[in-house]
């Protein structure tokens, strides 16, 4: 029986799998393991069959065929890799692209239009912030997003501006703008096609982080609620 060639093939396959693992090519690694294990089982079954061990060869052949055809070996699935759960949500408007970190509750924002386009909100000073508030005042969604970012990153900004100006630092609250599937999934940090249970779970987790009763943003809470309602309605 040609054990030496089989051992050499097994060694080469192992080295190739280790190389894929080191390179981080997990998808290619799983697919390669599917063909290595399935093909190896069929090859070994053929050798055993030629040697007269028909019963063992039949069992091993069934295992190899199952791996190649179905891509499974018991609980091991060589077809798919479960993607890690998203850790951020994204809300966009005409002027801003905001990202909410699920773990810390931090809100990060970039300006995507207007005089300060391609600027991180963290880089703006007081005067720039005042100019930006005025510039986006005609766009309710952008104004509410900016206020939400200021509430999260510049605590007390309303009172400070009011003291400096002798005016209320409030801006009109914005109603939620139109929603579509892409926006809804981004807001909840989900991939398209998420199940209703995943939608409800993400909604519950995010709402706890931004709920107004916990000092969070009324606008973000409203958008999270709207995203959940939209997706559940679409699925029904």
N, C-alpha and C positions, 0 to 999 in steps of 0.2 A: 504494500500500500504506500502510495507516495506521500509519506508524512512530511518529508523535508520541504517539497514545494508548497504544501499547504501552510507549513509554519512560516515560510518566507512570505507568502501572500498575506497571512495574518499579521505578521510584523509590519509589512508595508502599509496595510490598511490602518493599523494602529497608529503608526507615525503620521499618516495623512490626517487622521481624525484629530490627533494631538495638535498638529499644525493649524487646522481650522479652529480648534478651541482657543489656541493662543492668539489667533487673529481676530477672534470675536465673531466669526461667521457662523453663528449658531444655527441659522436657518439652513445653510449649506451643509453644516455638520450633521444635522438630523436627517436630512435627505440622503446624505452619503451613507450614514449608518443604516438607513432603511435598505439600501441596495447591498451594502456590505454584509449585513446580517442575513437578509433574505436570500441573496445570491449565494452566500457562503453555506447556508443551510441546505439549499437545493444541490449545490455541488457536492457537499459531504454526503447527502442522501443518495446521490447517484453513485458515489464511490462505494457506499455501504451496500447498495442494491447490487452492484456488480460483484461484490464480495459475498453475496448470498444472504446478507442480513436484511431480508425484505421487510419484516415488521418494523424494525427500527428505522429503516430508510423511509418507509411510508409515513411514519409519524413525523420525522424530521422534514420530509418533503411538504407535508401539510403546514408545518410551522413556517417554512420558507415561503410558500405560496401566500400564506396569510399576511406575512410581513410585506411582501412585494405588492400584493393586490390591495389590501386594506390599509397598509401603512401603520399597523398596530401590532404590538407584541404584549398581550395581556393589558395591563394598565398604561403601558408606554405608548404614546402617540408620536409617530415620526412625521406627521403631516403639518402640524401647526405649533406655533409658539404663542403662549398666552401673553399678550402685551401687558406691560405694567400699567396699573391704574394711573390715569393722568393726575398730576398734582397741581395743575393750574387751570383757571378759567379765564376766558378772554371776552371782553366787551368792547365794541368799537362804535364810533360815531364819526361824523364828518371830520372832526378835528383831532380826535384822540384814539389811541389804541391802548386800552388798559388791561392789565393782567393781575388777577387775584391769586395769591399763593394759598392753597388749601391748608397747608400745615401751619404757617405763621399768621395767616390772615392779612399779610401785608399787601398793599395795592401799589403796583408799579405802573407808570404811564409814560407814553411818548406822544409827542405832537406830530401829526402826519399831514397837516395842512395849515395854511395861513402864514403869518409873519415869522413864526417860530418853528416852522416845519423841520422835522428831523432832530428836534431837541428833546432831551429827557426832562421831564418836569422837575426832577430833583435839581437841575442846573439853573432853574429860574430864581431870580431874586425878587424882592418885594415889588419893585417898580415893574418888572417884567410880568409878574403875576397879575398886577392891576390892569396892565395893558391887555393881557390875554383874557382876563375876565370880561373886559369890555368888547374885545374882538369876537368872542364866541357867544355873547349875550343874545344874539338873534337866533341861535340854534339851541333849542331847549335840551336835547339829548346831550350835546357837548357841554353845555353849561352845567348840567346835573352831574356829568361824569367828572368835570373839573372840581366841582364842589365836593364830590365824594372823595376824590384824591386828596384835596386839601384837608378835609375832615380827618382822613386817615394818617396824613403825613405832616400836617401843619396845624396841630391842635390849637384851638383858640384864635384862628385866623380871622373869624368873623368879628369877634370882640375887638381884636387889635385894629383891624381896618376901621371899625366903627369909631374907636377912640381917636384914631388919627384923622378921620374925615368928619367926625361929628355926624355921621349918617349911619343908618342901619346897614350892617354888613350882609344882609340877606338878599338873595336873588330868587326870582320866581322859581318855584319847584316845577320840574318838567314831567309831563306825562310820558309814559313809555312810548317809544316810536314803534313802527312796524317791526314785526318779528318774522324771521324765516327759519327753516330747518338748520342751516349752517350756523346762524347766530345762536340759536337755542342750544345746539350741541356744544358750541364753544363756551357759552356762558356756564353751562353745567359741567364742563370739562369732560365730556363724554365723546365716544366715537359714534358715527352714524350707525343706526340700527340697534342702539342700546335698548334693552328690555325695559318694560314699565317699572319693574322692581329697581333696576339700576337708576332710572330717572328719579324715582321717589327717594332713593337713598342719597343720591348726589344732592338733590334739592334740600333734604333735611340737614345734611352735613354742612352745606354752604350757608344755609339760612342761619344756622347757629353762629357762624363766624361773622356775619354782617348784619344781623338783626338790629334794628334801631334801638330796641330795649337794652341791648348790650353795648350801646355806644357806637354801633356801626352805621352804615349808610342806608338811608331810606330808599334812595334811588337804586342801589345795587340789589337790595332786598326785593324791590318791585320787579326788577329785570329777571332775577332768579325765579320768582313766582311766575312771571309771564312765560319764561322758557319752559318750565315744567308743565304749565297748563297747555301751552302750544303743542309740545311733543306728545303729551298724553291724548290730547284731542285728535292729533293727526293719526295716532295709532288706533284710535277707536272709530 
